[in-house]
Amino acid sequence: EVQLDESGGGSVQPGGSLTLSCTASGFKFSSYDMAWFRQAPGKEREGVGCSSLSADSTRYADSLKGRFTISQDNAKNTLYLQMDSLKPEDTAMYYCAADPGLVACSRGYSYVPNFGTRGQGTQVTVSS
């Protein structure tokens, strides 16, 4: 069974940093495109970014470039999202997502909410 477990969310002041983790199980991690998306209350799901080993590339939402960084450790089957200079508008539930075949990420960050599998999410709240 494909399973994704997010952790690392919490409350942080504006300008602070958080690192989210997503531990994957039940599938060959290196054969999937991996991604993060978020959803704020009352808003649609928004792709944060994705990582594809096939293309050796990482894509980000234009508005998040320079503040958010996606990385992965294949030996640990873990995906990370480093978030810096956090703003109140970054407040949302953050989800890890996976899609087999190593092609989904090539469709761009906006496709991320359509990835085949997602975790339960971890809440990030940015507030003073």
N, C-alpha and C positions, 0 to 999 in steps of 0.2 A: 504494500500500500504506500503510495506517495504521500509523504507527510512533511509539512513545513512548520517549524516552531520558532516564532519570533520572541525576542527578549530585548531588554535594554531601554525600554521606554520609561518615561517619567516626567517630572515637572522641572523646568529650567527657566532661568531668567533670560530676558532678551539679551542677545549677544553671547550667550553660553553655547556649549557644545554637548552633543550626545552621540553615542555610537550604538546603533542597533545591530543585533545579530539575528541570523536566521539559520537554524540547524536543519538540514535536510536528511531524510531517511526514506528508504524504500525504492530508491532509483539511483542510477549512475549519475552522480552529480555533474561530472564533466561532460555529459551528453545532452545537457539541458541548457537552454538560455535561462538566465536568472534575472530577477528584476524586483524593484520596489515600486509600489504605488501607495497613494494615501487618499483618505476621504475625510473631509471635515463635515461637521453636522450641517445638514441641509444642502450640501453640495455634492456634485458628481465626483466619481473616482477620477483621480488625476495621476498620470504616470510620472514617477520621479526619475526613473532611469532604468537601464538594463545592461547586462553584461553578457557577451557572447564569446566563448572560447574559439569558435570556428572562425570568427572574423578578427579575433584578438582585439575586440573593441568594446568600448563602454559608451553608451549614449545617455544624455541627460536632458531633462526639460530645460529649455533655454533660460528660464527664469531662475533656475537653481544652479546653473554652472558656476563653478568657483566656490560655492558654499557646501555642496554635497558631493561626497565621493563614495563610489561603490567599489568594493573589492571582494575577492573570494579566496578562500583557502580550500583547495580541492582535497588536500589530505585530511582536513577536518570536516569536509562536507558542509562548510559554513559560508554564508554570504554576509557581508557587512555593509552598513550604511553609516558613514561618518558625516555628521551634520554640524557645521560650524556657523557662527554668526547667526544664530537662530532668531527668528522674528515671531511676533505673536501670530502672524498669518500662516506660520508653519504648523500651528496647532491642528492635529488631526490624528486619526487612527492610521497607523502605518502597517502595510501588509507586504509580506514577501510573496513572490510569485515565481512559478517555474513553468517552462513549456518545452516539450521534447523536440528534437530535430534540429536544433541550432539554427533556426531561421527566423523565429519570431522577433528577435531583437532588431533584425534588419528592417523591420517595418516601422521602426522609430519608437520613441518613448511614449507617444500617445497611444500606441497599441497595447501597452503593458497591462492595462486593466482587463484585456481579453485573454491574457495568458491562461493556460488550461487549469492550473492548480494554484491555490493561494492558501496562506496560513490563516490563523484566527486574528492576527493583528496585535499590535502593541500601541498603547496610547502615548502620544507626545503632547505635552502642554507647555506652551511658552507664555509666561506671564510674569509680571512684576508684582 
